[in-house]
Amino acid sequence: MTASSFLPAATQMIYDMGLQHLLDGITFECPTAALAEKQKVVRCVLEDKHYSSEEIDRIFSASKAQGKSLYYVDEPLLASISPDVIFTQDVCEVCQIDTHCTQQAVYKLDKQPALVSLSPNNLDDVFQCAITIGRALGEEAAAFAYVTALQQRLDAVVDHLRQHRSPLRRVMIMEWMAPVYNCGHWIPYQVAYAGGVDMLSNPAGDSIVTPWEKIFRYDPEVLVIAPCGFLTGRSLDELDLVTKVPGWENLQAVRNNEVHLADYDLFTQPSASTLTDGVEVLAHLFHPHIFPPPQHLQHKFRSIDPRAVTA
């Protein structure tokens, strides 16, 4: 059995379950451990290039309007790997190669692999994707053990919130800064587990452009900025895209010093483990008086003084 993963989330879950010996053929954006030892078959024309948030949005919007994909498959390499299974997705054609592009590369192979599309809409779906991966690899027991352990962590967060009778915080998770995108799909469910509510979000659906006027009316108590594909350092470099917007300083989250940056993979990479990490980080950011910062995740988020940034 040999599997190829055309999305980082699947690669992450395969490694989490200790099944990486069955994996070869990954994407250029997969986790570091995989990049160090697996062959990259999915590439992007923007790979190793540095564009601003606004440029990235223009490039992807133009590509989508023209019906083109910015991703491509190294077909000779894929043929040499000759996988039995390929994991792909249909959630977002901006973030990753989709099943249609995968099919175009696969039909030329002498041996036709099974295409397993992992396309979650909510948090339960993400956990089910882990089961789907385990089942496709003939390792269903490993998948159930993995999911059970993560669900226990989520349950512990909810139990702690109940014990302290913590009120819900009014929050916003920002998936992109210019233009601003709200959060969608599984992220609103992460927010709920962590003791918050994001009324600007789109549960189980796509994130969409959200005008600043709407954000100002909503006036979140807590703002978490986690642009898709960005680590906190990159977000900090471009933070003036939001801090220079007229009226920024009047937001309650800004006035009360509750603006935070977080790594994208805590939210927009739908692997069950990273999303569980994201819930634990959000629980701390929403309710710091009852949730200490997760020690093993402190490098993945930072709180900023939004007033100092705007000075």
JOLIN-V46869 format. One record per helix or strand. SS is the DSSP state (H for helix, E for strand). FROM is the first residue (numbers start at 1). TO is the last residue. If there is no record, write none. Layout:
# JOLIN-V46869
((SS	FROM	TO) (SS	FROM	TO))
This chain:
# JOLIN-V46869
((E	3	5) (H	8	16) (H	20	22) (E	23	23) (E	26	27) (H	32	35) (E	40	44) (H	53	65) (E	71	73) (H	75	81) (E	85	88) (H	99	106) (E	114	117) (H	123	136) (H	140	163) (E	169	174) (E	176	177) (E	180	181) (E	184	185) (H	187	193) (E	196	197) (E	202	203) (E	209	209) (H	212	218) (E	222	225) (H	232	237) (H	240	243) (H	248	250) (H	252	255) (E	259	262) (H	264	266) (H	272	286) (H	295	300) (E	301	304) (H	306	310))
